[in-house]
Amino acid sequence: LTPFEFKYIGRDEWLTKMFNGTPYGQVNLVLPDSELSQYKSAAFVGWNTMTKKIYDNLVNYVRTGGILFICGCHLDTRVNLAEKTQIFKDGKVKKLIGANISGTGEKIFGKFRTCRLKDISATQIEPHLFEYKNGKGTVYFFNFYDYPTDVRLINRIKDILKKIGNKVSDESAFKIEGKNSTYINYTLWENGKSHKVYLTNIDWESKASKRITVRYNNKRYFLRIKDGETVAIDMDMLS
């Protein structure tokens, strides 16, 4: 996300709500067959038509260190949702998820079919969630043949993505600490040798500033951010 000009803050308050990241850093929406190596993690959160180009790109992304979240339904090759589900490579997808898909399994909430898995080398770490370590990276496979639109399953996905976000954040050289840190969304911005972080206090209604600690490698910076306020810090100046 491109950082915005600060002259607009106050005049166009909606800008501060749009141009910020998350508690885990910035999020971009990209094509699944685009270059992914710059991202520490990637997640499929909508229906998608799997192709050989996408599949090979995801396998390479994970093997070289990426963290991927994907559901069984994302391996569907259909263009028209009215047609019958057709899993990519007839379900021979072990190279990506650590298992092959041989058909449909049990139904959850009476409607949502899981995948029937075979040749499993992935590890089940939660109900319907498998972890597959491949090369330097990891795939988190949510085992649903049908797109999991039930709110209970959507909340499960949110929890899984939150855990992935925490994992990536914990391994980052950049951290925001303090009891109010969850209210601070941030975006890291690099321009050549310059490194800046843009921080936004998204607690719009409390009318109270948030005191946080920003850490970058072994350097740190203490600051307060008012509700709805966005500030920029030159990380190269942290001491």
Buried (B, 14 or more C-beta within 10 A) or exposed (E): BEBBEEEEBEEEEEBBEEBBBBBBBBBEEEEBBEEBEEBBBBBBBEEBBBEEEBBEBBBBBBEEEBBBBBBBBBBBBBEEEEEEBEBBBEBEBBBBBBBBBBEBBEEBEEEBBBBBBEEBEBEBEEEBBBBBEBEEBBBBBBBBBBBBEBEEBEEBBEEBBEBBBEBBBEEBEBBBEBEBBEBBBBBBBEEEEEBBBBBBBBBEEEEEBBEBEBBBEEEEBEBEBBBBBBBEBEBEEBE
